[in-house]
Amino acid sequence: MTTFDRITSDPALLNGQPCIRGLRLTVRLVLEALATSPDRGEIRLGYPELEDKDIRKELEYAAAT
């Protein structure tokens, strides 16, 4: 069973939308960035707090939900 320890959801943060590690980066925002620019290096330039592990877990989370 996969755990999504890097995906958090807090009703006090962005209306409870799934976020990356409690940051103001929603799963949806990063997925949209991946859809328009699949170059992870370019995405990480725009979001320097984003780690490769975050992207992998987010893709797993999106596939599972």
Secondary structure, DSSP 8 states (H G I E B T S, - for coil): ----TTEE--TTSGGG--EETTSS-BHHHHHHHHHH---HHHHHHH-TT--HHHHHHHHHHHHH-
